[in-house]
Amino acid sequence: MNRATFTLLALLLICALSLVAAQQRARKLFVATEQVQNEERRLNQDWLRLEYEQRNLSKSSRIRDTARNQLHMSPISPERTLYIKESK
């Protein structure tokens, strides 16, 4: 009977240690999942910000203002148009 008691005690100890190890792994996986979800949220916010910025930069009024102010371009007018005739 003494031997059976020690065997059951050893099995109980092994089960308890495996339970603790499984809980520790679960905690680590939970923490890793939370970190990945936080990173996903941050990347989604960056993506939305970049889409917004792209929409603003691609607006025709912004392109027109940049062409006029930075590149010193002006719209075409008939007075400034030169017509060249080909001589034969």
Protein Blocks (a to p, Z undefined) as FASTA:
>chain_A
ZZmmmmmmmmmmmmmmmmmmmmmmmmmmmmmmmmmmmmmmmmmmmmmmmmmmmmmmmpmk
lmmmmmmmmnopacddfklpccddddZZ
